[in-house]
Amino acid sequence: MTRIGAAGALASALLLGGTAVAATPAAPTHHAAVHAATVHVTSVGSVCYSKLPSQAHDTLDLIDKGGPFPYPKDGTVFDNREGILPSQTTGYYHEYTVVTPGSPDRGARRIVAGEQQQEDYYTADHYATFNLVNFGC
């Protein structure tokens, strides 16, 4: 479906009182040296990998390696209570701390990783907003 087609379908559904259906990305597999899957997300923004702070690069590297992680809560299930990320079953998303220099605690920056390859979301404001990391720019 094209952007115009999706927008038109949504507008028609809203105007005519129908239902709009959104596609959800298919599941599994995670990080790998070669990222083949593409994640389509419209409810969050996007950020180039090269624009992330260096500490986010460090966190993504640790995720790829399977740790060790600097904080005990790293790798725990992220429940998506805010409902900003695409809806998935419990356990689909996991959160990891992005170290904030000078912060006396974990700070507000996180990577939330989904199960698909290249499905890594960066938040600098403790889950108020998310940006899907674009590894191709």
C-alpha positions in Angstrom: 0.0 0.0 0.0 1.4 3.4 -0.8 1.4 6.3 1.6 -1.4 8.0 -0.4 -3.3 4.7 -0.4 -2.9 4.2 3.3 -3.8 7.8 4.1 -6.8 7.7 1.8 -8.0 4.5 3.4 -7.7 6.0 6.8 -9.4 9.2 5.8 -12.2 7.2 4.1 -12.6 5.0 7.2 -12.8 8.0 9.5 -15.2 10.0 7.3 -17.5 7.1 6.5 -17.4 5.5 10.0 -15.6 2.4 8.9 -12.6 0.7 10.4 -9.0 1.2 9.4 -6.6 -1.7 9.7 -2.8 -1.3 10.1 -0.3 -4.0 9.2 2.0 -5.2 11.9 5.6 -6.2 11.1 6.2 -10.0 11.2 8.4 -11.3 14.0 11.7 -12.8 14.9 15.4 -12.7 14.5 17.5 -9.9 15.9 20.9 -8.3 15.3 23.4 -9.7 12.8 26.3 -8.5 10.9 24.1 -8.3 7.8 20.7 -6.7 8.4 18.2 -8.0 5.9 14.8 -7.2 7.4 13.2 -3.8 7.0 10.9 -2.5 9.7 8.1 -0.2 8.6 7.0 2.1 11.4 4.8 5.2 11.1 4.1 6.0 14.8 7.7 7.0 15.6 10.4 9.1 14.0 13.6 8.0 12.4 17.3 8.8 13.2 20.4 8.1 11.3 22.8 5.8 13.1 25.6 8.4 12.4 23.5 11.1 14.3 23.2 9.1 17.5 25.5 9.9 20.4 28.6 7.7 20.7 27.2 6.1 23.8 24.2 4.8 21.8 26.7 3.2 19.3 28.4 1.5 22.4 25.0 0.2 23.6 24.1 -1.1 20.1 27.5 -2.9 19.9 26.9 -4.5 23.4 23.4 -5.7 22.2 25.0 -7.3 19.2 27.6 -9.0 21.4 25.0 -10.1 24.0 26.6 -8.0 26.8 28.0 -7.5 29.3 25.8 -4.6 30.1 26.6 -1.8 32.6 23.2 -1.9 34.4 21.2 -4.8 35.9 18.0 -3.6 34.2 19.6 -3.8 30.8 18.0 -6.5 28.7 14.8 -6.5 30.7 11.4 -6.6 29.0 10.1 -3.2 27.9 6.3 -3.3 28.2 5.5 -0.4 25.8 3.0 1.0 28.4 3.2 4.3 26.5 1.8 2.6 23.4 4.1 4.6 21.1 5.9 1.6 19.6 4.0 -0.9 17.4 1.8 -3.1 19.5 3.4 -6.5 20.2 3.2 -9.4 22.6 4.8 -9.1 26.1 8.5 -9.9 25.8 8.9 -8.6 22.2 10.8 -5.5 23.3 13.8 -5.2 25.6 15.4 -2.1 26.9 19.1 -1.1 27.3 20.7 2.0 28.9 22.5 4.5 26.8 25.1 5.9 29.2 24.6 9.7 29.9 28.0 11.2 30.8 27.8 13.1 34.1 24.5 11.6 35.1 24.4 10.2 38.7 22.0 7.4 37.6 20.9 5.6 34.4 19.7 8.9 32.9 16.9 9.1 30.4 18.5 7.7 27.2 17.6 4.1 26.1 17.7 1.8 23.2 14.6 -0.4 23.0 15.2 -3.4 20.7 12.5 -5.4 19.0 12.9 -8.9 17.8 13.4 -8.0 14.1 16.8 -7.2 12.7 17.5 -3.5 12.7 14.5 -2.9 15.0 16.2 -0.6 17.4 14.5 2.5 18.8 16.3 5.3 20.5 14.8 7.6 23.1 16.6 10.5 24.7 13.6 11.4 26.9 12.8 8.3 28.8 10.1 6.9 26.5 8.3 10.1 25.6 9.4 9.9 22.0 11.1 7.2 20.0 13.1 7.2 16.8 13.8 4.0 14.8 17.5 3.8 14.1 18.3 3.9 10.4 21.6 2.0 9.9 21.8 3.0 6.2 22.7 6.6 6.7 
